[in-house]
Amino acid sequence: MSAGSVRLWRWRRNPLRLRAHAAEGWIILALIAAWLVAAPLGGAAAWDAVLEGRAQQRTERHLTTATLVEDAVPMFRGSTRARATARWTASDGTPRTARVPVESHVERGARVPVWTDEDGEVTSAPLGPAAARFDAAVAAVAVAAGLGLAALTVHRLVRRTYERSHGARWAREWARVAPEWDRRSA
């Protein structure tokens, strides 16, 4: 018997095969087909959504020049990174002040670049195209894997239901046959 025929036993004629075995086989086949269709579509949708969100970030975030109102204070001893209070004017003309990340050697009065959102609040720099594509790829793979996991979960639930049904059927059959076997062996 070849490996291929063992895998397809649910559809072959066999006196021990139950209708539930064939039904389980068809359910497995349907789950695989659904995953093969849904995984690429879901992955593509995730890819597009992430890239669209990153593109929106690039349009909503602006590089602004701020002036430090205090000397930079290193985050910890020996660090080249620091934070300092800076002042700038938002796109609507309102003055803004906040603590921003800077190099540790920067002094009061220095002009530093600061990324701001549409409201003029400090934010992180938008991701570049390569980082955005990487995030999109991770999202697409995660969606495809999640759909695969969902299909496996459905299969396990169906299989557990069939196993309980088969177990109950065997118990009923054994309850019917056991007294006759006990008389023969006594």
Salt bridges, closest charged atoms under 4 A:
GLU24 OE2 - ARG10 NH2 3.63
GLU24 OE2 - HIS155 NE2 3.89
GLU24 OE2 - ARG159 NH1 2.99
GLU70 OE2 - ARG99 NH1 2.62
GLU103 OE2 - ARG81 NH1 2.90
GLU121 OE2 - ARG96 NH1 2.54
ASP135 OD2 - ARG54 NH2 2.73
GLU163 OE2 - ARG159 NE 3.40
GLU173 OE2 - ARG176 NH2 2.36
GLU180 OE2 - ARG184 NH2 2.89
